[in-house]
Amino acid sequence: MYKSNTDLSIIVHDIALHNNEQAYKQLFNTLFGPLKRFAASIIKSNELAEEIAGDVMITLWRNRIRLLNIQNIKVYAFVMAKNTALNMLKKQSGNTVQLDETNIDITFDNLTPEQILINEEFKKSIELIVQALPPRCKMVFKLVKEDNLTYKEVAQILDISAKTVDAHLVTAVKRISCAIKSEYNLI
């Protein structure tokens, strides 16, 4: 029925106005994986991350009539996942937790088996370099490069400006490229 996952506005329209379960399944298939990875990078538990992503998707279905009022469903879902993960961390620690205070984990799990075999050492080097980035910089890098979100979407999710997103990404790319040049004796 739908030609691509990128036309979320049609999907949201069908969910909100027609209670279309097929549209919801497509929305679920589009958002659940990225939401789970994003939540796992904050909460450090695949089981809790899966629960968070599931809760976000259930909330979207339960509040489907209100979906038409949301400008960007993807950003809205990521913000819900971020807030839920931070609230879980707060309950676990008993203190308010800020995103900058969390240790963000990044994984590059979208490579083919052939690419993994060929690039395993290089991949490990990149992951170590990315893990050494400051938390906010690491989160921006993850959202832009792994989850393919736009600068504007990342800015909305993290409640920062698009210029700040750009600055974090520039910092991340510079640090990564310098470390790679140094490690592999490149010019």
Secondary structure, DSSP 8 states (H G I E B T S, - for coil): --S-TT-HHHHHHHHHHH--HHHHHHHHHHHHHHHHHHHHHHH--HHHHHHHHHHHHHHHHHTGGGGGG-S-HHHHHHHHHHHHHHHHHHHHHSS---GGGS--------S-HHHHHHHHHHHHHHHHHHHTS-HHHHHHHIIIIIS---HHHHHHHHTS-HHHHHHHHHHHHHHHHHHHHHHTT--
